[in-house]
Amino acid sequence: MDISTIALHAGYEPGNGEPRALPIYQSTTFPYDSTDEIASLFDLTSAGHFYSRLSNPTCEATEKKIAALEGGVGALLTSSGQAANFVAIMNVASAGDHIISSSAIYGGTVNLLSVTLKRFGVECSFVSPRATKEEILAEVRPNTMCIFGETVANPALAVLDLETYADAAHEAGVPLIIDNTFPTPALCRPFEWGADIVTHSTTKYIDGHALTVGGVIVDSGKFDWAAPKLADGSPRFASLVTPDESYHGLTYTEAFGEAAYITKARVQLIRDLGCYQSAAVAFILNESLETLPLRMARHVENAQRVAEWLEAHPKVARVNYPGLPSIPDYDLAQKYLPQGSCGVISVVFEGGREQAAKVLDSFEFISQEVHVADSITCALHPATSTHRQLTDEQLMASGVEPGLVRLSCGLESADDIIADLDQALATI
Ligand SMILES: *Cc1c(COP(=O)(O)O)cnc(C)c1O
């Protein structure tokens, strides 16, 4: 089926006389009438909901829909995109381990990987999103447990060479984890290019209406956790292929087959860390997902027109958008994102910090906010917000020019977005 049909039909299938809309199962717990039944749920020998820190029927339906959209065998909702990436990585890495990441990733994830994971004893090496397979493999250590990257980086908009990253990961015997937040499965399904695990900040396009913070992890079910070995011949992913004492010696790959990774993430990390998504949030995501393919088509149509218009404007120094033939990543975007990449554009206005701020302050409906990937067009000027403590020289060194603005094209008419930009640019 086409992605637009999957978005409407996957996950929830009401029976006769049941609600047409996925209900919000607003309940912390789910009773059973025997101790044996509850015991078997705790032993993971039977499946069922019992406490909404681990699973919930509303969340489960939404997880099934997202898994179907990405082409995976299972999904796990989390309380945020940050939680999704943390759990996705820590499901395979432990203190003393090492991971590799593309350097073109979301700022919050840079912090997670380079500062917080380090405190947990996991070290991260960063490589260029354009690294060759040999360059990536040169960073692999005996204790490397995964490789991480973003399909389209927030905010750099670099397009990851998914096949090269997947080849390197598989040659090293580790999974490739891809944060697919910006394209969403409507525009790119990383499993089709060799990724093993996909994550999202659902806060962005999957929600799409600036309502809820959330995240999700999706398992392709394709990675063979038993095959990779350490130098001494023992399994590299021992936590997946040897008994878990917290479940009376259950082995995830034996008990759950291709869903071993995603089941372990739920019953071990989500159980212990408590960062599951709430039913009310999952309900909203399920509704939003129904229109995801439709919305993404409009986001990229608008962004393409706006990017082309900006590129031709005399007061614009530079535009970065993966759909522009003038940019270095255009070829990669054509390969991996033929239907478009996302609605986010970065643009450098002539005149630096003050002029860029003046443009933003002159918008009529374009909203200034610390958010992207929303139904409403919004803009953020890093030099006066997220990066305001930096001098112009420090900004240039971190790759964020003083005149740079991140513009997230919403679902309004492209003519109206361009008209608002036009009148705002007339003020400088
Ligand atoms: C926003 C974002 C995150 C973090 O997600 P939250 O839902 O804000 O925790 C992670 N990755 C990418 C690519 C993002 O854009």
The ligand as an SDF file (V2000), in Angstrom:
LIG
                    3D

 15 15  0  0  0  0  0  0  0  0999 V2000
   14.3520   18.3050   18.0280 C   0  0  0  0  0  0  0  0  0  0  0  0
   15.2390   17.2070   17.6540 C   0  0  0  0  0  0  0  0  0  0  0  0
   15.6560   16.2500   18.5890 C   0  0  0  0  0  0  0  0  0  0  0  0
   15.2740   16.3330   20.0410 C   0  0  0  0  0  0  0  0  0  0  0  0
   13.9060   16.1000   20.1530 O   0  0  0  0  0  0  0  0  0  0  0  0
   12.9860   16.6180   21.3890 P   0  0  0  0  0  0  0  0  0  0  0  0
   11.6560   16.0590   21.0300 O   0  0  0  0  0  0  0  0  0  0  0  0
   13.0790   18.1090   21.3950 O   0  0  0  0  0  0  0  0  0  0  0  0
   13.5710   16.0130   22.6310 O   0  0  0  0  0  0  0  0  0  0  0  0
   16.4550   15.2100   18.1590 C   0  0  0  0  0  0  0  0  0  0  0  0
   16.8360   15.1180   16.8650 N   0  0  0  0  0  0  0  0  0  0  0  0
   16.4600   16.0180   15.9500 C   0  0  0  0  0  0  0  0  0  0  0  0
   16.9180   15.8660   14.5380 C   0  0  0  0  0  0  0  0  0  0  0  0
   15.6570   17.0940   16.2970 C   0  0  0  0  0  0  0  0  0  0  0  0
   15.2910   17.9930   15.3720 O   0  0  0  0  0  0  0  0  0  0  0  0
  1  2  1  0
  2  3  1  0
  2 14  2  0
  3  4  1  0
  3 10  2  0
  4  5  1  0
  5  6  1  0
  6  7  2  0
  6  8  1  0
  6  9  1  0
 10 11  1  0
 11 12  2  0
 12 13  1  0
 12 14  1  0
 14 15  1  0
M  END
$$$$
